[in-house]
Amino acid sequence: MENSVLKEKLHHLVDSADTKLLEILYSVASEFHQTADDLTPEQLAELKRRLDLFDAGKMFFSTWDEMISKIENE
């Protein structure tokens, strides 16, 4: 769904929402927005570095069990 359609649907939902739903939506939106604001410039730079690696296919992942095994074998 396009961004503009989502915004329009959300506006209609908010316009007809009761207080409880508005409080829930506000809480979710403020937490989502607050998370990005809480990062320091250094953390943002590290996040960008890691996202760039991920986007380039150069970031590799392991399961928890694989990591434990690797640590135990060192």
PyMOL Python script that loads the backbone (N, CA, C, O; Angstrom):
from pymol import cmd

cmd.read_pdbstr("""\
ATOM      1  N   MET A   1       0.841  -1.175   0.000  1.00  0.00           N
ATOM      2  CA  MET A   1       0.000   0.000   0.000  1.00  0.00           C
ATOM      3  C   MET A   1       0.890   1.243   0.000  1.00  0.00           C
ATOM      4  O   MET A   1       1.892   1.303   0.712  1.00  0.00           O
ATOM      5  N   GLU A   2       0.520   2.202  -0.786  1.00  0.00           N
ATOM      6  CA  GLU A   2       1.319   3.426  -0.894  1.00  0.00           C
ATOM      7  C   GLU A   2       1.256   4.254   0.382  1.00  0.00           C
ATOM      8  O   GLU A   2       0.286   4.193   1.137  1.00  0.00           O
ATOM      9  N   ASN A   3       2.301   5.020   0.601  1.00  0.00           N
ATOM     10  CA  ASN A   3       2.408   5.858   1.784  1.00  0.00           C
ATOM     11  C   ASN A   3       1.220   6.824   1.891  1.00  0.00           C
ATOM     12  O   ASN A   3       0.664   7.003   2.974  1.00  0.00           O
ATOM     13  N   SER A   4       0.840   7.433   0.792  1.00  0.00           N
ATOM     14  CA  SER A   4      -0.258   8.403   0.822  1.00  0.00           C
ATOM     15  C   SER A   4      -1.579   7.732   1.194  1.00  0.00           C
ATOM     16  O   SER A   4      -2.399   8.323   1.897  1.00  0.00           O
ATOM     17  N   VAL A   5      -1.786   6.509   0.729  1.00  0.00           N
ATOM     18  CA  VAL A   5      -3.008   5.769   1.060  1.00  0.00           C
ATOM     19  C   VAL A   5      -3.011   5.410   2.543  1.00  0.00           C
ATOM     20  O   VAL A   5      -4.038   5.526   3.211  1.00  0.00           O
ATOM     21  N   LEU A   6      -1.867   4.976   3.054  1.00  0.00           N
ATOM     22  CA  LEU A   6      -1.758   4.655   4.475  1.00  0.00           C
ATOM     23  C   LEU A   6      -2.043   5.870   5.343  1.00  0.00           C
ATOM     24  O   LEU A   6      -2.751   5.774   6.346  1.00  0.00           O
ATOM     25  N   LYS A   7      -1.493   7.003   4.959  1.00  0.00           N
ATOM     26  CA  LYS A   7      -1.732   8.233   5.720  1.00  0.00           C
ATOM     27  C   LYS A   7      -3.208   8.596   5.726  1.00  0.00           C
ATOM     28  O   LYS A   7      -3.755   8.967   6.765  1.00  0.00           O
ATOM     29  N   GLU A   8      -3.848   8.490   4.577  1.00  0.00           N
ATOM     30  CA  GLU A   8      -5.264   8.826   4.483  1.00  0.00           C
ATOM     31  C   GLU A   8      -6.102   7.895   5.362  1.00  0.00           C
ATOM     32  O   GLU A   8      -6.991   8.348   6.083  1.00  0.00           O
ATOM     33  N   LYS A   9      -5.814   6.599   5.298  1.00  0.00           N
ATOM     34  CA  LYS A   9      -6.549   5.631   6.118  1.00  0.00           C
ATOM     35  C   LYS A   9      -6.313   5.887   7.605  1.00  0.00           C
ATOM     36  O   LYS A   9      -7.237   5.785   8.413  1.00  0.00           O
ATOM     37  N   LEU A  10      -5.079   6.217   7.957  1.00  0.00           N
ATOM     38  CA  LEU A  10      -4.759   6.500   9.355  1.00  0.00           C
ATOM     39  C   LEU A  10      -5.480   7.752   9.837  1.00  0.00           C
ATOM     40  O   LEU A  10      -5.967   7.791  10.967  1.00  0.00           O
ATOM     41  N   HIS A  11      -5.550   8.776   8.991  1.00  0.00           N
ATOM     42  CA  HIS A  11      -6.278   9.997   9.352  1.00  0.00           C
ATOM     43  C   HIS A  11      -7.745   9.691   9.627  1.00  0.00           C
ATOM     44  O   HIS A  11      -8.318  10.192  10.594  1.00  0.00           O
ATOM     45  N   HIS A  12      -8.349   8.866   8.774  1.00  0.00           N
ATOM     46  CA  HIS A  12      -9.759   8.505   8.983  1.00  0.00           C
ATOM     47  C   HIS A  12      -9.924   7.718  10.286  1.00  0.00           C
ATOM     48  O   HIS A  12     -10.878   7.934  11.032  1.00  0.00           O
ATOM     49  N   LEU A  13      -9.007   6.824  10.546  1.00  0.00           N
ATOM     50  CA  LEU A  13      -9.054   6.037  11.777  1.00  0.00           C
ATOM     51  C   LEU A  13      -8.933   6.934  13.004  1.00  0.00           C
ATOM     52  O   LEU A  13      -9.696   6.792  13.960  1.00  0.00           O
ATOM     53  N   VAL A  14      -7.979   7.852  12.976  1.00  0.00           N
ATOM     54  CA  VAL A  14      -7.768   8.755  14.106  1.00  0.00           C
ATOM     55  C   VAL A  14      -8.976   9.665  14.311  1.00  0.00           C
ATOM     56  O   VAL A  14      -9.376   9.920  15.447  1.00  0.00           O
ATOM     57  N   ASP A  15      -9.551  10.151  13.228  1.00  0.00           N
ATOM     58  CA  ASP A  15     -10.700  11.050  13.333  1.00  0.00           C
ATOM     59  C   ASP A  15     -11.887  10.397  14.037  1.00  0.00           C
ATOM     60  O   ASP A  15     -12.673  11.082  14.692  1.00  0.00           O
ATOM     61  N   SER A  16     -12.019   9.089  13.906  1.00  0.00           N
ATOM     62  CA  SER A  16     -13.178   8.416  14.499  1.00  0.00           C
ATOM     63  C   SER A  16     -12.813   7.562  15.719  1.00  0.00           C
ATOM     64  O   SER A  16     -13.660   6.831  16.233  1.00  0.00           O
ATOM     65  N   ALA A  17     -11.579   7.646  16.181  1.00  0.00           N
ATOM     66  CA  ALA A  17     -11.115   6.793  17.276  1.00  0.00           C
ATOM     67  C   ALA A  17     -11.590   7.284  18.631  1.00  0.00           C
ATOM     68  O   ALA A  17     -11.813   8.476  18.843  1.00  0.00           O
ATOM     69  N   ASP A  18     -11.738   6.323  19.550  1.00  0.00           N
ATOM     70  CA  ASP A  18     -12.053   6.692  20.930  1.00  0.00           C
ATOM     71  C   ASP A  18     -10.754   7.020  21.670  1.00  0.00           C
ATOM     72  O   ASP A  18      -9.662   6.838  21.133  1.00  0.00           O
ATOM     73  N   THR A  19     -10.883   7.495  22.882  1.00  0.00           N
ATOM     74  CA  THR A  19      -9.731   7.950  23.665  1.00  0.00           C
ATOM     75  C   THR A  19      -8.705   6.835  23.868  1.00  0.00           C
ATOM     76  O   THR A  19      -7.503   7.078  23.753  1.00  0.00           O
ATOM     77  N   LYS A  20      -9.156   5.630  24.163  1.00  0.00           N
ATOM     78  CA  LYS A  20      -8.246   4.520  24.435  1.00  0.00           C
ATOM     79  C   LYS A  20      -7.376   4.217  23.205  1.00  0.00           C
ATOM     80  O   LYS A  20      -6.164   4.040  23.330  1.00  0.00           O
ATOM     81  N   LEU A  21      -7.991   4.158  22.033  1.00  0.00           N
ATOM     82  CA  LEU A  21      -7.222   3.892  20.815  1.00  0.00           C
ATOM     83  C   LEU A  21      -6.250   5.032  20.536  1.00  0.00           C
ATOM     84  O   LEU A  21      -5.114   4.787  20.130  1.00  0.00           O
ATOM     85  N   LEU A  22      -6.678   6.263  20.745  1.00  0.00           N
ATOM     86  CA  LEU A  22      -5.779   7.402  20.536  1.00  0.00           C
ATOM     87  C   LEU A  22      -4.572   7.332  21.467  1.00  0.00           C
ATOM     88  O   LEU A  22      -3.450   7.631  21.060  1.00  0.00           O
ATOM     89  N   GLU A  23      -4.807   6.934  22.722  1.00  0.00           N
ATOM     90  CA  GLU A  23      -3.695   6.797  23.670  1.00  0.00           C
ATOM     91  C   GLU A  23      -2.722   5.713  23.215  1.00  0.00           C
ATOM     92  O   GLU A  23      -1.508   5.889  23.314  1.00  0.00           O
ATOM     93  N   ILE A  24      -3.246   4.599  22.720  1.00  0.00           N
ATOM     94  CA  ILE A  24      -2.397   3.504  22.241  1.00  0.00           C
ATOM     95  C   ILE A  24      -1.587   3.956  21.029  1.00  0.00           C
ATOM     96  O   ILE A  24      -0.377   3.737  20.973  1.00  0.00           O
ATOM     97  N   LEU A  25      -2.247   4.584  20.066  1.00  0.00           N
ATOM     98  CA  LEU A  25      -1.552   5.058  18.872  1.00  0.00           C
ATOM     99  C   LEU A  25      -0.472   6.070  19.223  1.00  0.00           C
ATOM    100  O   LEU A  25       0.631   6.028  18.680  1.00  0.00           O
ATOM    101  N   TYR A  26      -0.799   6.982  20.139  1.00  0.00           N
ATOM    102  CA  TYR A  26       0.176   7.989  20.553  1.00  0.00           C
ATOM    103  C   TYR A  26       1.379   7.336  21.225  1.00  0.00           C
ATOM    104  O   TYR A  26       2.522   7.712  20.967  1.00  0.00           O
ATOM    105  N   SER A  27       1.120   6.368  22.079  1.00  0.00           N
ATOM    106  CA  SER A  27       2.199   5.680  22.788  1.00  0.00           C
ATOM    107  C   SER A  27       3.130   4.964  21.806  1.00  0.00           C
ATOM    108  O   SER A  27       4.352   5.066  21.916  1.00  0.00           O
ATOM    109  N   VAL A  28       2.558   4.253  20.865  1.00  0.00           N
ATOM    110  CA  VAL A  28       3.368   3.536  19.869  1.00  0.00           C
ATOM    111  C   VAL A  28       4.165   4.520  19.019  1.00  0.00           C
ATOM    112  O   VAL A  28       5.361   4.331  18.800  1.00  0.00           O
ATOM    113  N   ALA A  29       3.511   5.556  18.547  1.00  0.00           N
ATOM    114  CA  ALA A  29       4.189   6.532  17.682  1.00  0.00           C
ATOM    115  C   ALA A  29       5.295   7.263  18.423  1.00  0.00           C
ATOM    116  O   ALA A  29       6.367   7.493  17.864  1.00  0.00           O
ATOM    117  N   SER A  30       5.049   7.630  19.671  1.00  0.00           N
ATOM    118  CA  SER A  30       6.077   8.368  20.409  1.00  0.00           C
ATOM    119  C   SER A  30       7.257   7.471  20.753  1.00  0.00           C
ATOM    120  O   SER A  30       8.396   7.937  20.738  1.00  0.00           O
ATOM    121  N   GLU A  31       7.021   6.198  21.064  1.00  0.00           N
ATOM    122  CA  GLU A  31       8.121   5.263  21.323  1.00  0.00           C
ATOM    123  C   GLU A  31       8.944   5.040  20.055  1.00  0.00           C
ATOM    124  O   GLU A  31      10.174   5.000  20.110  1.00  0.00           O
ATOM    125  N   PHE A  32       8.275   4.898  18.927  1.00  0.00           N
ATOM    126  CA  PHE A  32       8.958   4.686  17.659  1.00  0.00           C
ATOM    127  C   PHE A  32       9.837   5.883  17.326  1.00  0.00           C
ATOM    128  O   PHE A  32      10.985   5.721  16.914  1.00  0.00           O
ATOM    129  N   HIS A  33       9.305   7.065  17.503  1.00  0.00           N
ATOM    130  CA  HIS A  33      10.051   8.287  17.196  1.00  0.00           C
ATOM    131  C   HIS A  33      11.160   8.522  18.212  1.00  0.00           C
ATOM    132  O   HIS A  33      12.256   8.950  17.849  1.00  0.00           O
ATOM    133  N   GLN A  34      10.885   8.248  19.465  1.00  0.00           N
ATOM    134  CA  GLN A  34      11.842   8.505  20.537  1.00  0.00           C
ATOM    135  C   GLN A  34      13.082   7.632  20.401  1.00  0.00           C
ATOM    136  O   GLN A  34      14.181   8.082  20.726  1.00  0.00           O
ATOM    137  N   THR A  35      12.941   6.420  19.940  1.00  0.00           N
ATOM    138  CA  THR A  35      14.070   5.496  19.829  1.00  0.00           C
ATOM    139  C   THR A  35      15.179   6.079  18.962  1.00  0.00           C
ATOM    140  O   THR A  35      16.351   6.008  19.332  1.00  0.00           O
ATOM    141  N   ALA A  36      14.831   6.648  17.825  1.00  0.00           N
ATOM    142  CA  ALA A  36      15.841   7.215  16.939  1.00  0.00           C
ATOM    143  C   ALA A  36      16.489   8.450  17.558  1.00  0.00           C
ATOM    144  O   ALA A  36      17.675   8.701  17.343  1.00  0.00           O
ATOM    145  N   ASP A  37      15.724   9.215  18.318  1.00  0.00           N
ATOM    146  CA  ASP A  37      16.256  10.429  18.932  1.00  0.00           C
ATOM    147  C   ASP A  37      17.204  10.139  20.085  1.00  0.00           C
ATOM    148  O   ASP A  37      18.022  10.985  20.446  1.00  0.00           O
ATOM    149  N   ASP A  38      17.103   8.962  20.658  1.00  0.00           N
ATOM    150  CA  ASP A  38      17.913   8.616  21.817  1.00  0.00           C
ATOM    151  C   ASP A  38      19.335   8.174  21.444  1.00  0.00           C
ATOM    152  O   ASP A  38      20.175   8.005  22.328  1.00  0.00           O
ATOM    153  N   LEU A  39      19.606   7.990  20.178  1.00  0.00           N
ATOM    154  CA  LEU A  39      20.933   7.542  19.765  1.00  0.00           C
ATOM    155  C   LEU A  39      21.896   8.725  19.707  1.00  0.00           C
ATOM    156  O   LEU A  39      21.547   9.815  19.253  1.00  0.00           O
ATOM    157  N   THR A  40      23.104   8.480  20.175  1.00  0.00           N
ATOM    158  CA  THR A  40      24.147   9.503  20.092  1.00  0.00           C
ATOM    159  C   THR A  40      24.659   9.565  18.656  1.00  0.00           C
ATOM    160  O   THR A  40      24.396   8.650  17.875  1.00  0.00           O
ATOM    161  N   PRO A  41      25.375  10.613  18.293  1.00  0.00           N
ATOM    162  CA  PRO A  41      25.957  10.670  16.945  1.00  0.00           C
ATOM    163  C   PRO A  41      26.866   9.465  16.652  1.00  0.00           C
ATOM    164  O   PRO A  41      26.896   8.962  15.529  1.00  0.00           O
ATOM    165  N   GLU A  42      27.603   9.009  17.673  1.00  0.00           N
ATOM    166  CA  GLU A  42      28.471   7.844  17.484  1.00  0.00           C
ATOM    167  C   GLU A  42      27.650   6.585  17.218  1.00  0.00           C
ATOM    168  O   GLU A  42      28.011   5.772  16.367  1.00  0.00           O
ATOM    169  N   GLN A  43      26.550   6.426  17.945  1.00  0.00           N
ATOM    170  CA  GLN A  43      25.690   5.268  17.738  1.00  0.00           C
ATOM    171  C   GLN A  43      25.035   5.306  16.363  1.00  0.00           C
ATOM    172  O   GLN A  43      24.919   4.277  15.697  1.00  0.00           O
ATOM    173  N   LEU A  44      24.608   6.493  15.937  1.00  0.00           N
ATOM    174  CA  LEU A  44      24.023   6.632  14.606  1.00  0.00           C
ATOM    175  C   LEU A  44      25.033   6.282  13.523  1.00  0.00           C
ATOM    176  O   LEU A  44      24.685   5.643  12.531  1.00  0.00           O
ATOM    177  N   ALA A  45      26.288   6.700  13.709  1.00  0.00           N
ATOM    178  CA  ALA A  45      27.340   6.381  12.736  1.00  0.00           C
ATOM    179  C   ALA A  45      27.574   4.874  12.685  1.00  0.00           C
ATOM    180  O   ALA A  45      27.736   4.308  11.604  1.00  0.00           O
ATOM    181  N   GLU A  46      27.592   4.223  13.846  1.00  0.00           N
ATOM    182  CA  GLU A  46      27.789   2.774  13.888  1.00  0.00           C
ATOM    183  C   GLU A  46      26.603   2.042  13.264  1.00  0.00           C
ATOM    184  O   GLU A  46      26.781   1.054  12.552  1.00  0.00           O
ATOM    185  N   LEU A  47      25.411   2.525  13.533  1.00  0.00           N
ATOM    186  CA  LEU A  47      24.222   1.934  12.919  1.00  0.00           C
ATOM    187  C   LEU A  47      24.281   2.056  11.406  1.00  0.00           C
ATOM    188  O   LEU A  47      23.997   1.093  10.693  1.00  0.00           O
ATOM    189  N   LYS A  48      24.647   3.231  10.909  1.00  0.00           N
ATOM    190  CA  LYS A  48      24.770   3.431   9.462  1.00  0.00           C
ATOM    191  C   LYS A  48      25.820   2.501   8.879  1.00  0.00           C
ATOM    192  O   LYS A  48      25.604   1.905   7.824  1.00  0.00           O
ATOM    193  N   ARG A  49      26.965   2.369   9.560  1.00  0.00           N
ATOM    194  CA  ARG A  49      28.030   1.489   9.083  1.00  0.00           C
ATOM    195  C   ARG A  49      27.514   0.049   8.958  1.00  0.00           C
ATOM    196  O   ARG A  49      27.752  -0.621   7.953  1.00  0.00           O
ATOM    197  N   ARG A  50      26.811  -0.409   9.986  1.00  0.00           N
ATOM    198  CA  ARG A  50      26.305  -1.781   9.969  1.00  0.00           C
ATOM    199  C   ARG A  50      25.210  -1.977   8.922  1.00  0.00           C
ATOM    200  O   ARG A  50      25.160  -3.016   8.263  1.00  0.00           O
ATOM    201  N   LEU A  51      24.335  -0.983   8.768  1.00  0.00           N
ATOM    202  CA  LEU A  51      23.298  -1.086   7.741  1.00  0.00           C
ATOM    203  C   LEU A  51      23.899  -1.095   6.342  1.00  0.00           C
ATOM    204  O   LEU A  51      23.413  -1.801   5.458  1.00  0.00           O
ATOM    205  N   ASP A  52      24.956  -0.311   6.138  1.00  0.00           N
ATOM    206  CA  ASP A  52      25.642  -0.318   4.845  1.00  0.00           C
ATOM    207  C   ASP A  52      26.240  -1.698   4.556  1.00  0.00           C
ATOM    208  O   ASP A  52      26.153  -2.193   3.433  1.00  0.00           O
ATOM    209  N   LEU A  53      26.846  -2.314   5.573  1.00  0.00           N
ATOM    210  CA  LEU A  53      27.386  -3.667   5.411  1.00  0.00           C
ATOM    211  C   LEU A  53      26.269  -4.655   5.088  1.00  0.00           C
ATOM    212  O   LEU A  53      26.416  -5.501   4.206  1.00  0.00           O
ATOM    213  N   PHE A  54      25.163  -4.546   5.800  1.00  0.00           N
ATOM    214  CA  PHE A  54      24.030  -5.434   5.568  1.00  0.00           C
ATOM    215  C   PHE A  54      23.503  -5.267   4.147  1.00  0.00           C
ATOM    216  O   PHE A  54      23.283  -6.251   3.441  1.00  0.00           O
ATOM    217  N   ASP A  55      23.300  -4.010   3.729  1.00  0.00           N
ATOM    218  CA  ASP A  55      22.783  -3.735   2.387  1.00  0.00           C
ATOM    219  C   ASP A  55      23.722  -4.245   1.300  1.00  0.00           C
ATOM    220  O   ASP A  55      23.271  -4.634   0.223  1.00  0.00           O
ATOM    221  N   ALA A  56      25.035  -4.245   1.577  1.00  0.00           N
ATOM    222  CA  ALA A  56      26.020  -4.707   0.600  1.00  0.00           C
ATOM    223  C   ALA A  56      26.189  -6.229   0.636  1.00  0.00           C
ATOM    224  O   ALA A  56      26.964  -6.784  -0.142  1.00  0.00           O
ATOM    225  N   GLY A  57      25.469  -6.902   1.536  1.00  0.00           N
ATOM    226  CA  GLY A  57      25.587  -8.358   1.645  1.00  0.00           C
ATOM    227  C   GLY A  57      26.871  -8.808   2.310  1.00  0.00           C
ATOM    228  O   GLY A  57      27.292  -9.950   2.127  1.00  0.00           O
ATOM    229  N   LYS A  58      27.502  -7.931   3.079  1.00  0.00           N
ATOM    230  CA  LYS A  58      28.781  -8.246   3.704  1.00  0.00           C
ATOM    231  C   LYS A  58      28.653  -8.507   5.207  1.00  0.00           C
ATOM    232  O   LYS A  58      29.661  -8.628   5.903  1.00  0.00           O
ATOM    233  N   MET A  59      27.429  -8.594   5.705  1.00  0.00           N
ATOM    234  CA  MET A  59      27.239  -8.868   7.125  1.00  0.00           C
ATOM    235  C   MET A  59      26.704 -10.291   7.250  1.00  0.00           C
ATOM    236  O   MET A  59      25.706 -10.653   6.628  1.00  0.00           O
ATOM    237  N   PHE A  60      27.383 -11.084   8.061  1.00  0.00           N
ATOM    238  CA  PHE A  60      27.019 -12.479   8.208  1.00  0.00           C
ATOM    239  C   PHE A  60      26.466 -12.721   9.602  1.00  0.00           C
ATOM    240  O   PHE A  60      26.903 -12.094  10.567  1.00  0.00           O
ATOM    241  N   PHE A  61      25.518 -13.617   9.705  1.00  0.00           N
ATOM    242  CA  PHE A  61      24.831 -13.876  10.962  1.00  0.00           C
ATOM    243  C   PHE A  61      25.011 -15.323  11.375  1.00  0.00           C
ATOM    244  O   PHE A  61      25.227 -16.201  10.540  1.00  0.00           O
ATOM    245  N   SER A  62      24.918 -15.559  12.673  1.00  0.00           N
ATOM    246  CA  SER A  62      24.983 -16.899  13.242  1.00  0.00           C
ATOM    247  C   SER A  62      23.859 -17.058  14.244  1.00  0.00           C
ATOM    248  O   SER A  62      23.366 -16.080  14.805  1.00  0.00           O
ATOM    249  N   THR A  63      23.458 -18.309  14.464  1.00  0.00           N
ATOM    250  CA  THR A  63      22.464 -18.563  15.491  1.00  0.00           C
ATOM    251  C   THR A  63      23.127 -18.468  16.850  1.00  0.00           C
ATOM    252  O   THR A  63      24.354 -18.448  16.946  1.00  0.00           O
ATOM    253  N   TRP A  64      22.326 -18.410  17.898  1.00  0.00           N
ATOM    254  CA  TRP A  64      22.844 -18.359  19.256  1.00  0.00           C
ATOM    255  C   TRP A  64      23.686 -19.605  19.538  1.00  0.00           C
ATOM    256  O   TRP A  64      24.768 -19.503  20.116  1.00  0.00           O
ATOM    257  N   ASP A  65      23.201 -20.767  19.140  1.00  0.00           N
ATOM    258  CA  ASP A  65      23.930 -22.014  19.369  1.00  0.00           C
ATOM    259  C   ASP A  65      25.275 -22.027  18.640  1.00  0.00           C
ATOM    260  O   ASP A  65      26.267 -22.515  19.182  1.00  0.00           O
ATOM    261  N   GLU A  66      25.314 -21.499  17.427  1.00  0.00           N
ATOM    262  CA  GLU A  66      26.576 -21.418  16.689  1.00  0.00           C
ATOM    263  C   GLU A  66      27.566 -20.512  17.411  1.00  0.00           C
ATOM    264  O   GLU A  66      28.757 -20.820  17.472  1.00  0.00           O
ATOM    265  N   MET A  67      27.090 -19.408  17.952  1.00  0.00           N
ATOM    266  CA  MET A  67      27.982 -18.494  18.671  1.00  0.00           C
ATOM    267  C   MET A  67      28.518 -19.133  19.948  1.00  0.00           C
ATOM    268  O   MET A  67      29.704 -18.999  20.248  1.00  0.00           O
ATOM    269  N   ILE A  68      27.676 -19.820  20.700  1.00  0.00           N
ATOM    270  CA  ILE A  68      28.109 -20.496  21.918  1.00  0.00           C
ATOM    271  C   ILE A  68      29.167 -21.542  21.581  1.00  0.00           C
ATOM    272  O   ILE A  68      30.181 -21.648  22.271  1.00  0.00           O
ATOM    273  N   SER A  69      28.935 -22.305  20.533  1.00  0.00           N
ATOM    274  CA  SER A  69      29.874 -23.321  20.112  1.00  0.00           C
ATOM    275  C   SER A  69      31.211 -22.709  19.715  1.00  0.00           C
ATOM    276  O   SER A  69      32.269 -23.228  20.070  1.00  0.00           O
ATOM    277  N   LYS A  70      31.157 -21.612  18.984  1.00  0.00           N
ATOM    278  CA  LYS A  70      32.373 -20.922  18.558  1.00  0.00           C
ATOM    279  C   LYS A  70      33.169 -20.415  19.773  1.00  0.00           C
ATOM    280  O   LYS A  70      34.394 -20.528  19.811  1.00  0.00           O
ATOM    281  N   ILE A  71      32.467 -19.863  20.747  1.00  0.00           N
ATOM    282  CA  ILE A  71      33.129 -19.349  21.957  1.00  0.00           C
ATOM    283  C   ILE A  71      33.744 -20.489  22.746  1.00  0.00           C
ATOM    284  O   ILE A  71      34.868 -20.366  23.233  1.00  0.00           O
ATOM    285  N   GLU A  72      33.029 -21.591  22.880  1.00  0.00           N
ATOM    286  CA  GLU A  72      33.533 -22.735  23.652  1.00  0.00           C
ATOM    287  C   GLU A  72      34.739 -23.378  22.992  1.00  0.00           C
ATOM    288  O   GLU A  72      35.578 -23.964  23.675  1.00  0.00           O
ATOM    289  N   ASN A  73      34.836 -23.277  21.677  1.00  0.00           N
ATOM    290  CA  ASN A  73      35.930 -23.907  20.948  1.00  0.00           C
ATOM    291  C   ASN A  73      37.170 -23.022  20.844  1.00  0.00           C
ATOM    292  O   ASN A  73      38.197 -23.464  20.330  1.00  0.00           O
ATOM    293  N   GLU A  74      37.094 -21.798  21.316  1.00  0.00           N
ATOM    294  CA  GLU A  74      38.246 -20.894  21.216  1.00  0.00           C
ATOM    295  C   GLU A  74      39.245 -21.148  22.316  1.00  0.00           C
ATOM    296  O   GLU A  74      40.274 -20.476  22.382  1.00  0.00           O
TER     297      GLU A  74
END
""", "prot")
cmd.dss("prot")
cmd.show_as("cartoon", "prot")
cmd.util.cbc("prot")
cmd.orient("prot")
